[in-house]
Amino acid sequence: MTDDKDSKKAADFAAGAQEGSSGLMSEFFAFLKHNKKWWLLPILLVLLVVGVLVVLGGTAAAPFIYTLF
């Protein structure tokens, strides 16, 4: 009985290993969907926007960003 379960687990593991890997964003959205953690999405979007502003603050676009605030 346990040999059947072990062989099934091994077959499932081998099948999963043969699948192509998905991207980071698709993995993240699958995580959000599976675990119902949709509240993480606005936090990460705000962090992304702040990161883009920080990066653009060191470029020639900085004077245009400072006029937004």
Biopython code that builds the backbone (N, CA, C, O; Angstrom):
import numpy as np
from Bio.PDB.StructureBuilder import StructureBuilder

atoms = [
    (1, "MET", "N", (0.826, -1.185, 0.000)),
    (1, "MET", "CA", (0.000, 0.000, 0.000)),
    (1, "MET", "C", (0.873, 1.254, 0.000)),
    (1, "MET", "O", (0.623, 2.183, -0.767)),
    (2, "THR", "N", (1.892, 1.284, 0.851)),
    (2, "THR", "CA", (2.752, 2.467, 0.890)),
    (2, "THR", "C", (3.620, 2.562, -0.358)),
    (2, "THR", "O", (4.020, 3.657, -0.753)),
    (3, "ASP", "N", (3.919, 1.408, -0.989)),
    (3, "ASP", "CA", (4.703, 1.444, -2.225)),
    (3, "ASP", "C", (3.934, 2.126, -3.335)),
    (3, "ASP", "O", (4.522, 2.830, -4.155)),
    (4, "ASP", "N", (2.600, 1.923, -3.374)),
    (4, "ASP", "CA", (1.770, 2.581, -4.379)),
    (4, "ASP", "C", (1.781, 4.091, -4.181)),
    (4, "ASP", "O", (1.873, 4.847, -5.148)),
    (5, "LYS", "N", (1.688, 4.533, -2.921)),
    (5, "LYS", "CA", (1.705, 5.970, -2.625)),
    (5, "LYS", "C", (3.060, 6.568, -2.959)),
    (5, "LYS", "O", (3.140, 7.664, -3.512)),
    (6, "ASP", "N", (4.126, 5.851, -2.624)),
    (6, "ASP", "CA", (5.469, 6.345, -2.902)),
    (6, "ASP", "C", (5.722, 6.448, -4.404)),
    (6, "ASP", "O", (6.320, 7.416, -4.875)),
    (7, "SER", "N", (5.262, 5.439, -5.153)),
    (7, "SER", "CA", (5.477, 5.476, -6.598)),
    (7, "SER", "C", (4.639, 6.573, -7.243)),
    (7, "SER", "O", (5.072, 7.190, -8.216)),
    (8, "LYS", "N", (3.442, 6.824, -6.712)),
    (8, "LYS", "CA", (2.616, 7.909, -7.236)),
    (8, "LYS", "C", (3.265, 9.258, -6.942)),
    (8, "LYS", "O", (3.286, 10.137, -7.804)),
    (9, "LYS", "N", (3.790, 9.426, -5.743)),
    (9, "LYS", "CA", (4.476, 10.671, -5.388)),
    (9, "LYS", "C", (5.694, 10.887, -6.269)),
    (9, "LYS", "O", (5.956, 12.003, -6.716)),
    (10, "ALA", "N", (6.437, 9.818, -6.518)),
    (10, "ALA", "CA", (7.627, 9.918, -7.365)),
    (10, "ALA", "C", (7.234, 10.267, -8.796)),
    (10, "ALA", "O", (7.920, 11.052, -9.451)),
    (11, "ALA", "N", (6.149, 9.700, -9.283)),
    (11, "ALA", "CA", (5.688, 10.005, -10.640)),
    (11, "ALA", "C", (5.202, 11.450, -10.734)),
    (11, "ALA", "O", (5.474, 12.130, -11.723)),
    (12, "ASP", "N", (4.487, 11.923, -9.714)),
    (12, "ASP", "CA", (4.036, 13.313, -9.700)),
    (12, "ASP", "C", (5.220, 14.271, -9.646)),
    (12, "ASP", "O", (5.222, 15.306, -10.313)),
    (13, "PHE", "N", (6.215, 13.923, -8.857)),
    (13, "PHE", "CA", (7.408, 14.756, -8.748)),
    (13, "PHE", "C", (8.149, 14.822, -10.082)),
    (13, "PHE", "O", (8.593, 15.891, -10.500)),
    (14, "ALA", "N", (8.277, 13.676, -10.744)),
    (14, "ALA", "CA", (8.964, 13.624, -12.040)),
    (14, "ALA", "C", (8.188, 14.407, -13.091)),
    (14, "ALA", "O", (8.788, 15.086, -13.925)),
    (15, "ALA", "N", (6.863, 14.320, -13.060)),
    (15, "ALA", "CA", (6.046, 15.066, -14.019)),
    (15, "ALA", "C", (6.178, 16.567, -13.779)),
    (15, "ALA", "O", (6.237, 17.346, -14.731)),
    (16, "GLY", "N", (6.226, 16.969, -12.534)),
    (16, "GLY", "CA", (6.405, 18.383, -12.213)),
    (16, "GLY", "C", (7.766, 18.896, -12.628)),
    (16, "GLY", "O", (7.903, 20.055, -13.020)),
    (17, "ALA", "N", (8.770, 18.050, -12.547)),
    (17, "ALA", "CA", (10.118, 18.453, -12.931)),
    (17, "ALA", "C", (10.241, 18.626, -14.440)),
    (17, "ALA", "O", (11.070, 19.406, -14.909)),
    (18, "GLN", "N", (9.426, 17.908, -15.201)),
    (18, "GLN", "CA", (9.488, 17.995, -16.657)),
    (18, "GLN", "C", (8.772, 19.225, -17.200)),
    (18, "GLN", "O", (9.009, 19.625, -18.340)),
    (19, "GLU", "N", (7.903, 19.827, -16.402)),
    (19, "GLU", "CA", (7.179, 21.012, -16.850)),
    (19, "GLU", "C", (8.130, 22.189, -16.956)),
    (19, "GLU", "O", (9.131, 22.269, -16.244)),
    (20, "GLY", "N", (7.799, 23.101, -17.859)),
    (20, "GLY", "CA", (8.600, 24.308, -17.997)),
    (20, "GLY", "C", (8.378, 25.232, -16.810)),
    (20, "GLY", "O", (7.311, 25.226, -16.195)),
    (21, "SER", "N", (9.374, 26.009, -16.501)),
    (21, "SER", "CA", (9.230, 26.926, -15.376)),
    (21, "SER", "C", (8.500, 28.182, -15.835)),
    (21, "SER", "O", (8.688, 28.656, -16.956)),
    (22, "SER", "N", (7.677, 28.700, -14.960)),
    (22, "SER", "CA", (6.953, 29.918, -15.277)),
    (22, "SER", "C", (7.724, 31.112, -14.725)),
    (22, "SER", "O", (8.679, 30.954, -13.965)),
    (23, "GLY", "N", (7.304, 32.276, -15.108)),
    (23, "GLY", "CA", (7.995, 33.486, -14.699)),
    (23, "GLY", "C", (7.689, 33.884, -13.271)),
    (23, "GLY", "O", (6.805, 33.323, -12.625)),
    (24, "LEU", "N", (8.427, 34.850, -12.798)),
    (24, "LEU", "CA", (8.266, 35.319, -11.425)),
    (24, "LEU", "C", (6.885, 35.933, -11.201)),
    (24, "LEU", "O", (6.245, 35.678, -10.180)),
    (25, "MET", "N", (6.434, 36.735, -12.151)),
    (25, "MET", "CA", (5.145, 37.396, -11.981)),
    (25, "MET", "C", (3.991, 36.385, -12.005)),
    (25, "MET", "O", (3.045, 36.512, -11.228)),
    (26, "SER", "N", (4.064, 35.396, -12.879)),
    (26, "SER", "CA", (2.987, 34.401, -12.909)),
    (26, "SER", "C", (2.998, 33.559, -11.635)),
    (26, "SER", "O", (1.940, 33.170, -11.140)),
    (27, "GLU", "N", (4.175, 33.279, -11.110)),
    (27, "GLU", "CA", (4.259, 32.555, -9.836)),
    (27, "GLU", "C", (3.652, 33.391, -8.709)),
    (27, "GLU", "O", (2.946, 32.867, -7.847)),
    (28, "PHE", "N", (3.935, 34.698, -8.724)),
    (28, "PHE", "CA", (3.414, 35.570, -7.676)),
    (28, "PHE", "C", (1.899, 35.679, -7.752)),
    (28, "PHE", "O", (1.223, 35.622, -6.725)),
    (29, "PHE", "N", (1.353, 35.835, -8.965)),
    (29, "PHE", "CA", (-0.096, 35.928, -9.100)),
    (29, "PHE", "C", (-0.771, 34.607, -8.752)),
    (29, "PHE", "O", (-1.878, 34.601, -8.214)),
    (30, "ALA", "N", (-0.120, 33.499, -9.051)),
    (30, "ALA", "CA", (-0.664, 32.197, -8.649)),
    (30, "ALA", "C", (-0.669, 32.081, -7.126)),
    (30, "ALA", "O", (-1.607, 31.531, -6.547)),
    (31, "PHE", "N", (0.370, 32.595, -6.478)),
    (31, "PHE", "CA", (0.424, 32.604, -5.014)),
    (31, "PHE", "C", (-0.715, 33.441, -4.441)),
    (31, "PHE", "O", (-1.392, 33.019, -3.504)),
    (32, "LEU", "N", (-0.925, 34.639, -5.013)),
    (32, "LEU", "CA", (-2.007, 35.500, -4.534)),
    (32, "LEU", "C", (-3.361, 34.827, -4.698)),
    (32, "LEU", "O", (-4.204, 34.884, -3.803)),
    (33, "LYS", "N", (-3.563, 34.195, -5.839)),
    (33, "LYS", "CA", (-4.842, 33.549, -6.122)),
    (33, "LYS", "C", (-5.069, 32.343, -5.220)),
    (33, "LYS", "O", (-6.163, 32.161, -4.687)),
    (34, "HIS", "N", (-4.051, 31.531, -5.052)),
    (34, "HIS", "CA", (-4.184, 30.300, -4.268)),
    (34, "HIS", "C", (-4.381, 30.588, -2.783)),
    (34, "HIS", "O", (-5.207, 29.956, -2.125)),
    (35, "ASN", "N", (-3.619, 31.543, -2.261)),
    (35, "ASN", "CA", (-3.660, 31.818, -0.825)),
    (35, "ASN", "C", (-4.597, 32.962, -0.450)),
    (35, "ASN", "O", (-4.736, 33.293, 0.727)),
    (36, "LYS", "N", (-5.240, 33.564, -1.450)),
    (36, "LYS", "CA", (-6.188, 34.662, -1.230)),
    (36, "LYS", "C", (-5.550, 35.807, -0.432)),
    (36, "LYS", "O", (-6.119, 36.307, 0.538)),
    (37, "LYS", "N", (-4.365, 36.198, -0.866)),
    (37, "LYS", "CA", (-3.647, 37.295, -0.217)),
    (37, "LYS", "C", (-3.679, 38.542, -1.108)),
    (37, "LYS", "O", (-2.643, 39.158, -1.360)),
    (38, "TRP", "N", (-4.871, 38.905, -1.580)),
    (38, "TRP", "CA", (-4.997, 40.020, -2.511)),
    (38, "TRP", "C", (-4.609, 41.345, -1.879)),
    (38, "TRP", "O", (-4.342, 42.303, -2.605)),
    (39, "TRP", "N", (-4.567, 41.439, -0.557)),
    (39, "TRP", "CA", (-4.192, 42.679, 0.103)),
    (39, "TRP", "C", (-2.716, 43.007, -0.115)),
    (39, "TRP", "O", (-2.303, 44.145, 0.107)),
    (40, "LEU", "N", (-1.914, 42.032, -0.544)),
    (40, "LEU", "CA", (-0.503, 42.292, -0.812)),
    (40, "LEU", "C", (-0.287, 43.099, -2.097)),
    (40, "LEU", "O", (0.715, 43.801, -2.230)),
    (41, "LEU", "N", (-1.220, 42.997, -3.030)),
    (41, "LEU", "CA", (-1.055, 43.633, -4.335)),
    (41, "LEU", "C", (-0.931, 45.157, -4.250)),
    (41, "LEU", "O", (-0.009, 45.697, -4.861)),
    (42, "PRO", "N", (-1.794, 45.890, -3.535)),
    (42, "PRO", "CA", (-1.618, 47.344, -3.458)),
    (42, "PRO", "C", (-0.311, 47.758, -2.772)),
    (42, "PRO", "O", (0.301, 48.757, -3.152)),
    (43, "ILE", "N", (0.108, 47.006, -1.784)),
    (43, "ILE", "CA", (1.358, 47.322, -1.101)),
    (43, "ILE", "C", (2.529, 47.208, -2.065)),
    (43, "ILE", "O", (3.387, 48.089, -2.113)),
    (44, "LEU", "N", (2.565, 46.135, -2.824)),
    (44, "LEU", "CA", (3.660, 45.941, -3.770)),
    (44, "LEU", "C", (3.616, 46.937, -4.914)),
    (44, "LEU", "O", (4.664, 47.349, -5.411)),
    (45, "LEU", "N", (2.418, 47.334, -5.343)),
    (45, "LEU", "CA", (2.321, 48.343, -6.395)),
    (45, "LEU", "C", (2.848, 49.698, -5.923)),
    (45, "LEU", "O", (3.538, 50.392, -6.670)),
    (46, "VAL", "N", (2.526, 50.069, -4.694)),
    (46, "VAL", "CA", (3.032, 51.330, -4.145)),
    (46, "VAL", "C", (4.553, 51.272, -4.006)),
    (46, "VAL", "O", (5.241, 52.241, -4.327)),
    (47, "LEU", "N", (5.078, 50.152, -3.532)),
    (47, "LEU", "CA", (6.531, 50.002, -3.429)),
    (47, "LEU", "C", (7.195, 50.082, -4.795)),
    (47, "LEU", "O", (8.278, 50.652, -4.927)),
    (48, "LEU", "N", (6.561, 49.519, -5.804)),
    (48, "LEU", "CA", (7.089, 49.590, -7.160)),
    (48, "LEU", "C", (7.114, 51.027, -7.671)),
    (48, "LEU", "O", (8.097, 51.452, -8.277)),
    (49, "VAL", "N", (6.061, 51.760, -7.436)),
    (49, "VAL", "CA", (6.005, 53.162, -7.874)),
    (49, "VAL", "C", (7.061, 53.995, -7.148)),
    (49, "VAL", "O", (7.728, 54.821, -7.772)),
    (50, "VAL", "N", (7.217, 53.793, -5.857)),
    (50, "VAL", "CA", (8.240, 54.523, -5.093)),
    (50, "VAL", "C", (9.632, 54.164, -5.606)),
    (50, "VAL", "O", (10.488, 55.041, -5.726)),
    (51, "GLY", "N", (9.867, 52.903, -5.908)),
    (51, "GLY", "CA", (11.156, 52.488, -6.453)),
    (51, "GLY", "C", (11.450, 53.135, -7.793)),
    (51, "GLY", "O", (12.580, 53.547, -8.055)),
    (52, "VAL", "N", (10.437, 53.225, -8.640)),
    (52, "VAL", "CA", (10.623, 53.882, -9.942)),
    (52, "VAL", "C", (10.932, 55.356, -9.740)),
    (52, "VAL", "O", (11.785, 55.907, -10.436)),
    (53, "LEU", "N", (10.257, 56.001, -8.805)),
    (53, "LEU", "CA", (10.539, 57.416, -8.531)),
    (53, "LEU", "C", (11.947, 57.615, -8.000)),
    (53, "LEU", "O", (12.603, 58.598, -8.346)),
    (54, "VAL", "N", (12.419, 56.712, -7.177)),
    (54, "VAL", "CA", (13.788, 56.819, -6.652)),
    (54, "VAL", "C", (14.798, 56.663, -7.773)),
    (54, "VAL", "O", (15.776, 57.407, -7.844)),
    (55, "VAL", "N", (14.561, 55.699, -8.646)),
    (55, "VAL", "CA", (15.487, 55.490, -9.766)),
    (55, "VAL", "C", (15.466, 56.693, -10.696)),
    (55, "VAL", "O", (16.523, 57.151, -11.130)),
    (56, "LEU", "N", (14.296, 57.208, -11.008)),
    (56, "LEU", "CA", (14.207, 58.365, -11.897)),
    (56, "LEU", "C", (14.722, 59.639, -11.228)),
    (56, "LEU", "O", (15.071, 60.600, -11.915)),
    (57, "GLY", "N", (14.770, 59.655, -9.908)),
    (57, "GLY", "CA", (15.284, 60.823, -9.187)),
    (57, "GLY", "C", (16.765, 61.050, -9.432)),
    (57, "GLY", "O", (17.254, 62.164, -9.243)),
    (58, "GLY", "N", (17.480, 60.033, -9.841)),
    (58, "GLY", "CA", (18.903, 60.166, -10.109)),
    (58, "GLY", "C", (19.214, 60.399, -11.575)),
    (58, "GLY", "O", (20.379, 60.367, -11.971)),
    (59, "THR", "N", (18.204, 60.629, -12.379)),
    (59, "THR", "CA", (18.419, 60.842, -13.809)),
    (59, "THR", "C", (18.062, 62.270, -14.187)),
    (59, "THR", "O", (17.795, 63.107, -13.324)),
    (60, "ALA", "N", (18.061, 62.532, -15.464)),
    (60, "ALA", "CA", (17.715, 63.868, -15.964)),
    (60, "ALA", "C", (16.237, 64.178, -15.779)),
    (60, "ALA", "O", (15.828, 65.329, -15.934)),
    (61, "ALA", "N", (15.438, 63.188, -15.455)),
    (61, "ALA", "CA", (14.003, 63.409, -15.234)),
    (61, "ALA", "C", (13.705, 63.942, -13.833)),
    (61, "ALA", "O", (12.549, 64.226, -13.518)),
    (62, "ALA", "N", (14.713, 64.080, -12.999)),
    (62, "ALA", "CA", (14.509, 64.496, -11.600)),
    (62, "ALA", "C", (13.782, 65.828, -11.475)),
    (62, "ALA", "O", (12.872, 65.922, -10.652)),
    (63, "PRO", "N", (14.126, 66.869, -12.243)),
    (63, "PRO", "CA", (13.385, 68.134, -12.080)),
    (63, "PRO", "C", (11.895, 67.987, -12.351)),
    (63, "PRO", "O", (11.087, 68.692, -11.746)),
    (64, "PHE", "N", (11.521, 67.091, -13.242)),
    (64, "PHE", "CA", (10.107, 66.902, -13.546)),
    (64, "PHE", "C", (9.397, 66.128, -12.433)),
    (64, "PHE", "O", (8.206, 66.332, -12.194)),
    (65, "ILE", "N", (10.121, 65.249, -11.760)),
    (65, "ILE", "CA", (9.520, 64.487, -10.662)),
    (65, "ILE", "C", (9.314, 65.393, -9.456)),
    (65, "ILE", "O", (8.298, 65.283, -8.769)),
    (66, "TYR", "N", (10.253, 66.278, -9.191)),
    (66, "TYR", "CA", (10.144, 67.143, -8.027)),
    (66, "TYR", "C", (8.969, 68.107, -8.147)),
    (66, "TYR", "O", (8.445, 68.568, -7.133)),
    (67, "THR", "N", (8.547, 68.419, -9.371)),
    (67, "THR", "CA", (7.378, 69.309, -9.514)),
    (67, "THR", "C", (6.074, 68.595, -9.158)),
    (67, "THR", "O", (5.056, 69.249, -8.933)),
    (68, "LEU", "N", (6.092, 67.267, -9.105)),
    (68, "LEU", "CA", (4.885, 66.532, -8.721)),
    (68, "LEU", "C", (4.594, 66.701, -7.243)),
    (68, "LEU", "O", (3.441, 66.603, -6.822)),
    (69, "PHE", "N", (5.622, 66.952, -6.452)),
    (69, "PHE", "CA", (5.436, 67.056, -5.013)),
    (69, "PHE", "C", (5.542, 68.488, -4.584)),
    (69, "PHE", "O", (5.413, 68.789, -3.398)),
]
sb = StructureBuilder()
sb.init_structure("model")
sb.init_model(0)
sb.init_chain("A")
sb.init_seg("    ")
for serial, (resi, resn, name, xyz) in enumerate(atoms, 1):
    if name == "N":
        sb.init_residue(resn, " ", resi, " ")
    sb.init_atom(name, np.array(xyz, "f"), 0.0, 1.0, " ", f" {name:<3s}", serial, name[0])
structure = sb.get_structure()
